[in-house]
Amino acid sequence: MEPLSLNKKIFSGILWSSVQLVINKVFAFAIKILLAKLLFPEQFGIVGMATVFISLIQVFNDLGIGAALIQKKEENLKDSHYHTAFWTGVIWAVAVYISIYFVFAPMAALFFNEPMLEKIIPVLSLGILSGPVNLVHKARLTKQMDFKKLAYIDNVSTVFSGLLALTLAYLGAGVWALVFNSVATFLVAMPLYFKATSWLPKLVWDKTAFKDIFGFGLFTTGSHLVNFLILNIDYLLIGKLLSAAALGKYTLAFVLTDTFRNQLTTMVNKVMYPVYSQQQSDLPALKRYYYKVVKLNGAIVYPIMLFFIVLGEPFVLGFFGEKWIGTILPLKILSVSVMLHMLVSSHAILIRGIGKPGAEMKMQFLKALLYVPSISVGIYFYGIVGAAWAYVLNKTLEVAIAQFYLNKLLHVSLKDLLVTMRPVLLASAAAFIVSFLLYSLKLHYLLCAAALGLTYGGLIWLFLKDELTEQLHNFSSTFRKKKSSIAV
């Protein structure tokens, strides 16, 4: 049987990653709604404090080794690279966990003046041990573009951990329900990765192989570290300067907007990173794929952010209740920041894919240099609303910085990106006007949401009919191949 073309592999990868995202996000969102009804902003805030420190540790967790394995062409990889990567990751993870238990957990409790963190963080960190254990398996599946297996593993672990969290919440476990929700995801996924790849490590550690993958990984880790600072400085300062309740409200707004955006782009990036790596010497192909990615990401994210901007207030009050009223304004503001970000969506993974991790790290450093002062001032004077506006400023600067590097490295201009996004921007403007006017007339917000969706969807179909028809054809051919293979 002839191998699938690269385009069909990309479509198949995005299809299965989409299945993963839909199940993950819909199920996880339902879990969030139910937990928000059972728990309080303060409890979400405590877990948010713990998550900041866990996220910092995770930056160093695999030393960028997984990304290095994916980026390198197959002919340049030997078995020793994989075995060396595995044992390096495991030894490093054990050392990191010991540091968490004896150093970082007490530091976090002292920093936030929250003694409970000393107990929560070591338990929440158990997933760190599984990350390096799984990194080779994930890298191999990603290089093979076997996103069906990756989707299956993620979905099984998400559903199991979500059901566990709900059970614990109903039994009165409080904040521990959220903690074990995160831990169970990693622990369930670990054996599934081993089964999916049938790859087993050997007692091999090669110094040359280590240097080969560690050099690339060092820049990637540096980028991730700076990115961590950008993504979590608001959590750190809100938790320190304000309260656990304020952090809980901000966390919910962030989860509904930027975290959702990040999950979507992660799904697409997972597919496109090996593609960019394979096509790194073909500039026209890289640009063509990137324009499609920007348009796809924007087309999915924009209507959801419009919903929060226009109808965020009745949504929050209706689903989460009065105790979450402080989430509404940050939710609307953060939605604007996400829409700005989509203009240069997934730019970092493109630059990393063409073998320029140094440029990626410079971009992240510039963003941090500009963002940290603005977020500090915003939180100090205006609380979580100030933090949200500072995030909008950060995204505006990010678009400018990303555009500079995209133009420098790949000759991708802002004009090209705006032309690419024109159908999405026009459909969004029309949907915003329709839903805003209907809500101003006091119609129920669900009717306004339906009008928003119909207006947006109708115009997107009108503008992108040929592209959507092609994708529907790919979708049907993918499942026909699946059915025929089952029949055989």
C-alpha positions in Angstrom: 0.0 0.0 0.0 1.3 3.4 -0.9 2.0 5.8 2.0 -0.4 8.7 2.4 0.7 12.0 1.0 2.0 14.6 3.4 -1.2 16.6 3.0 -3.3 13.6 3.9 -1.0 12.8 6.8 -1.4 16.4 8.1 -5.2 16.2 7.7 -5.3 12.8 9.4 -3.1 14.1 12.2 -5.2 17.2 12.7 -8.4 15.0 12.6 -7.3 12.7 15.3 -5.8 15.5 17.3 -9.2 17.3 16.9 -10.9 14.2 18.3 -8.5 14.3 21.2 -9.1 18.0 21.8 -12.9 17.8 21.5 -13.1 14.9 24.0 -10.5 16.4 26.3 -11.9 19.9 26.3 -15.6 19.0 26.4 -15.1 16.5 29.2 -12.6 18.7 31.1 -14.9 21.7 30.7 -17.9 19.7 32.1 -15.6 18.7 35.0 -14.7 22.4 35.6 -18.3 23.4 35.6 -19.3 20.7 38.1 -16.3 21.3 40.3 -16.9 25.1 40.2 -20.4 24.4 41.5 -19.1 22.1 44.3 -16.0 24.1 45.2 -15.1 27.8 45.8 -12.8 30.3 44.2 -10.4 30.1 47.2 -9.9 26.3 46.5 -9.2 27.0 42.8 -6.8 29.6 43.9 -4.8 27.3 46.1 -4.4 24.8 43.3 -3.5 27.7 41.0 -0.7 28.7 43.4 0.6 25.1 43.4 0.4 24.8 39.7 2.7 27.8 39.2 5.5 26.1 40.9 4.8 22.8 39.2 4.8 24.5 35.8 8.2 26.0 36.6 9.7 22.6 37.4 8.1 21.1 34.2 10.1 23.6 32.2 13.2 21.8 33.1 11.6 18.4 33.2 12.8 16.9 29.9 15.6 19.4 29.1 14.1 19.9 25.7 15.1 16.3 24.7 11.7 15.4 23.4 11.7 18.3 21.0 15.2 17.5 19.9 14.3 13.9 19.0 11.3 15.1 16.9 13.2 17.9 15.2 16.1 15.7 14.0 15.7 13.9 10.7 15.3 10.1 11.1 18.5 9.3 9.2 20.5 11.3 11.9 19.0 9.3 14.8 20.3 6.0 16.2 19.0 3.7 18.8 21.5 5.2 21.2 19.8 8.6 20.9 16.5 7.1 22.2 18.0 5.1 25.0 20.2 8.0 26.1 17.2 10.3 26.1 15.2 7.9 28.2 17.7 7.4 31.0 18.8 11.0 31.0 15.1 12.0 31.5 14.5 9.4 34.3 17.5 10.3 36.3 16.8 14.0 35.9 13.1 13.6 36.9 14.0 11.7 40.1 16.5 14.5 41.1 13.8 17.2 40.3 11.2 15.4 42.4 13.5 15.2 45.4 14.2 18.9 45.0 10.4 19.6 44.9 9.8 17.6 48.1 12.5 19.2 50.2 13.0 22.6 48.7 10.3 23.9 46.3 7.2 22.9 48.3 8.3 24.6 51.5 9.4 27.6 49.5 6.0 27.9 47.8 4.2 27.6 51.2 6.4 30.4 52.6 6.0 32.6 49.5 2.2 32.5 49.4 1.8 32.1 53.2 -0.3 29.0 52.5 0.8 26.0 54.6 -1.4 23.6 52.7 0.9 24.0 49.6 3.6 22.0 51.4 1.3 18.9 51.2 -0.3 19.6 47.9 2.7 20.3 45.7 4.6 16.9 46.3 1.4 15.0 45.4 0.7 17.2 42.4 4.3 16.7 41.3 4.0 12.9 40.9 3.1 13.5 37.2 6.6 15.0 36.8 8.1 11.5 37.2 6.0 10.1 34.4 6.9 12.9 31.9 10.5 11.8 31.1 9.4 8.2 31.2 6.9 8.9 28.4 9.0 11.4 26.4 10.6 8.9 24.0 7.3 7.1 23.3 5.6 10.5 22.6 8.5 11.6 20.4 8.4 8.3 18.4 4.6 8.5 17.9 4.9 12.1 16.9 7.7 11.5 14.3 5.5 8.7 12.9 2.6 11.1 12.9 0.5 8.4 14.6 -1.9 10.9 16.3 -4.7 8.4 16.6 -2.8 6.6 19.3 -1.8 9.8 21.0 -5.4 10.9 21.0 -6.5 7.6 22.5 -4.0 7.8 25.3 -4.9 11.4 26.1 -8.6 10.8 26.1 -8.6 7.7 28.2 -6.4 9.4 30.9 -8.6 12.6 30.8 -11.9 10.7 31.2 -10.5 8.5 34.0 -9.0 11.5 35.9 -12.1 13.6 35.5 -14.4 10.9 36.9 -12.0 10.5 39.8 -12.1 14.2 40.5 -15.9 14.3 40.5 -16.1 11.3 42.8 -13.7 12.9 45.3 -15.5 16.3 45.1 -18.8 14.7 45.9 -17.2 12.8 48.8 -16.0 16.1 50.2 -12.4 16.0 49.3 -12.4 19.7 48.5 -9.1 21.0 47.0 -7.7 17.4 46.8 -10.3 16.6 44.1 -8.5 19.1 41.8 -5.1 17.8 42.8 -5.8 14.1 42.0 -7.5 15.2 38.8 -4.1 16.3 37.5 -2.1 13.4 39.0 -4.3 10.6 37.7 -3.9 11.9 34.1 -0.2 11.3 34.1 -0.3 7.9 36.0 -3.0 6.4 33.6 -1.1 7.6 30.5 2.2 6.0 31.4 1.4 2.3 30.7 -0.6 3.2 27.7 2.4 4.9 26.0 4.6 1.8 26.6 1.8 -0.4 25.0 1.3 1.9 22.1 5.0 1.9 20.9 6.3 -1.5 22.1 9.6 0.3 22.6 11.6 -0.7 25.7 14.7 1.1 26.9 18.1 -0.7 27.1 20.8 0.1 29.6 22.6 2.3 27.1 23.9 5.8 27.6 26.0 7.4 24.9 27.9 10.6 25.5 28.0 11.7 21.9 24.2 11.1 21.5 23.6 13.1 24.7 25.6 16.1 23.4 23.8 15.8 20.1 20.3 16.1 21.6 21.2 18.3 24.6 22.6 21.1 22.4 19.2 21.7 20.7 17.3 21.0 23.9 19.2 23.7 25.8 17.8 26.5 23.6 14.3 24.9 23.7 14.5 24.8 27.5 15.6 28.4 27.6 12.6 29.4 25.5 10.3 27.4 27.7 11.7 29.0 30.9 11.1 32.5 29.6 7.7 31.5 28.3 6.9 30.2 31.8 7.7 33.6 33.3 5.4 35.2 30.8 2.5 32.8 31.3 2.8 32.6 35.1 4.0 35.9 36.5 0.4 37.0 36.7 -0.5 33.9 38.8 2.6 34.5 41.1 1.8 38.2 41.7 -2.0 37.7 42.1 -1.5 34.9 44.6 1.2 37.0 46.5 -0.3 40.5 46.4 -4.1 39.7 46.4 -5.7 36.5 47.6 -6.4 32.9 46.8 -10.0 33.9 45.9 -8.8 36.5 43.4 -6.4 34.0 41.9 -9.3 31.5 41.6 -11.5 34.0 39.7 -8.6 35.0 37.4 -7.7 31.3 36.8 -11.2 30.5 35.6 -11.1 33.4 33.2 -7.7 32.3 31.9 -8.8 28.6 31.6 -11.8 29.6 29.4 -9.7 31.8 27.1 -6.0 31.5 26.8 -5.7 28.0 28.1 -8.3 26.9 25.6 -6.4 28.8 22.9 -3.2 27.1 24.0 -4.8 23.6 23.9 -6.0 24.2 20.3 -2.7 25.4 19.1 -0.9 22.6 20.9 -3.1 20.2 19.0 -2.2 21.7 15.7 1.5 22.2 16.6 1.8 18.6 17.6 1.0 17.7 14.0 2.9 20.5 12.3 6.2 20.4 14.2 7.4 17.2 12.4 6.0 18.6 9.1 8.0 21.9 9.5 11.1 19.9 10.4 10.7 17.7 7.3 10.1 20.7 5.0 12.6 23.1 6.6 14.5 23.6 3.3 11.4 24.3 1.3 10.4 28.0 2.0 7.3 28.2 -0.2 5.9 25.0 1.4 6.6 26.3 4.9 4.8 29.5 4.2 1.8 27.7 2.5 1.4 25.4 5.5 1.8 28.2 8.0 -0.9 30.4 6.4 -3.3 27.5 6.5 -2.5 26.9 10.2 -3.1 30.6 11.1 -6.4 30.6 9.3 -7.6 27.3 10.8 -6.7 28.3 14.4 -8.3 31.7 14.0 -11.5 30.3 12.4 -12.0 28.0 15.4 -11.0 30.4 18.2 -12.6 33.7 17.1 -16.3 32.8 17.5 -15.7 31.4 21.0 -13.9 34.5 22.1 -16.7 36.6 20.6 -19.2 34.6 22.7 -17.3 35.5 25.9 -16.9 39.2 24.9 -20.6 39.7 24.1 -22.2 37.1 26.3 -19.7 36.4 29.0 -21.7 37.9 31.9 -24.9 35.8 31.5 -22.8 32.7 30.8 -20.7 33.0 34.0 -23.7 33.8 36.1 -25.8 31.1 34.6 -23.3 28.3 34.7 -21.0 29.1 37.6 -23.2 31.3 39.8 -22.8 34.6 41.7 -19.7 33.5 43.6 -17.8 33.8 40.2 -19.0 37.3 39.3 -15.5 38.7 39.6 -14.4 36.5 36.7 -16.6 38.3 34.1 -14.6 41.4 33.3 -11.2 39.6 33.1 -12.9 37.0 30.9 -13.9 39.6 28.4 -10.6 41.3 28.4 -8.6 38.1 28.1 -10.8 37.1 25.1 -9.5 40.2 23.3 -5.9 39.2 24.0 -6.5 35.7 22.5 -7.9 37.2 19.3 -4.8 39.4 19.0 -2.6 36.4 19.5 -4.3 34.4 16.7 -2.8 36.8 14.1 0.6 35.1 14.6 -0.7 31.8 16.0 1.9 28.9 16.3 4.8 31.1 15.1 7.2 29.7 17.8 6.7 26.1 16.7 7.4 27.1 13.1 10.7 28.8 14.0 11.7 25.9 16.2 10.8 23.5 13.4 13.2 25.1 10.9 16.0 24.6 13.4 16.2 28.1 14.9 15.7 27.6 18.6 18.0 30.5 19.4 15.7 32.9 17.6 12.7 31.5 19.5 14.5 32.1 22.8 15.3 35.7 21.8 11.6 36.3 21.1 10.6 34.9 24.4 13.2 37.0 26.2 12.0 40.2 24.5 8.4 39.5 25.4 9.3 38.8 29.1 11.4 42.0 29.2 8.3 44.1 28.2 5.6 42.0 30.0 6.9 41.7 33.5 6.9 45.4 34.3 3.4 45.9 32.8 1.8 43.0 34.6 3.4 44.0 37.9 2.0 47.6 37.6 -1.4 46.3 36.5 -1.9 43.9 39.4 -0.6 46.3 42.0 -2.9 49.2 41.0 -5.9 47.4 39.4 -6.0 43.8 40.6 -7.0 41.0 38.3 -8.6 43.5 35.8 -5.2 45.2 35.6 -3.6 41.9 35.0 -6.0 41.1 32.1 -5.3 44.5 30.4 -1.6 44.0 30.8 -2.0 40.6 29.1 -3.7 42.4 26.1 -0.7 44.8 26.0 1.7 41.7 26.1 -0.2 40.1 23.2 0.0 43.3 21.1 3.8 43.4 21.6 4.0 39.6 20.9 2.4 40.1 17.5 4.9 42.8 16.7 7.9 40.8 17.8 6.7 37.6 16.1 6.0 39.5 12.9 9.6 40.8 12.9 11.1 37.3 13.1 8.6 35.8 10.7 9.5 38.4 8.1 13.2 38.1 8.8 13.5 34.3 8.7 10.6 33.3 6.3 9.6 36.6 4.5 6.1 36.4 6.1 4.7 39.9 6.2 1.9 41.3 8.4 0.0 42.1 5.2 0.2 38.5 4.1 -1.2 37.4 7.5 -4.0 39.9 7.4 -5.0 38.8 3.9 -4.9 35.2 5.1 -7.2 36.1 8.1 -9.5 38.4 6.1 -12.4 35.8 5.9 -12.2 35.1 9.6 -12.0 38.8 10.5 -15.0 39.8 8.3 -17.1 36.9 9.6 -16.2 37.8 13.2 -17.1 41.5 12.7 -20.6 40.5 11.3 -21.2 38.0 14.1 -20.2 40.5 16.8 -22.6 43.1 15.5 -25.5 40.7 15.2 -25.1 39.1 18.6 -24.4 42.5 20.3 -27.6 44.1 18.8 -29.7 41.1 19.8 -28.4 41.0 23.3 -29.0 44.8 23.6 -32.7 44.0 22.7 -32.8 41.8 25.9 -33.1 38.5 24.0 -32.0 35.4 26.0 -28.3 34.9 25.7 -28.6 31.4 24.3 -30.6 32.8 21.3 -27.9 35.5 20.9 -25.3 32.7 20.9 -27.2 30.8 18.3 -27.4 33.9 16.1 -23.7 34.5 16.6 -22.9 30.9 15.5 -25.2 30.9 12.5 -23.9 34.3 11.2 -20.3 33.3 11.7 -20.6 29.8 10.3 -22.6 31.0 7.3 -20.1 33.6 6.3 -17.1 31.3 6.9 -18.8 28.8 4.6 -19.4 31.5 2.0 -15.8 32.8 2.1 -14.0 29.4 2.4 -16.4 27.1 0.6 -13.7 25.5 -1.7 -11.3 24.9 1.2 -13.9 23.5 3.5 -15.2 21.2 0.7 -11.7 19.9 0.1 -11.3 19.2 3.8 -14.7 17.4 4.0 -13.5 15.3 1.0 -10.3 14.5 3.0 -12.4 13.7 6.0 -14.6 11.2 4.1 -11.7 9.6 2.3 -9.9 9.1 5.6 -12.8 7.2 7.1 -13.4 5.2 3.9 -9.8 4.0 4.2 -10.4 3.2 7.8 -13.5 1.1 7.0 -11.9 -0.7 4.1 -8.9 -1.6 6.3 -11.3 -3.0 9.0 -13.1 -5.0 6.3 -9.9 -6.6 5.1 
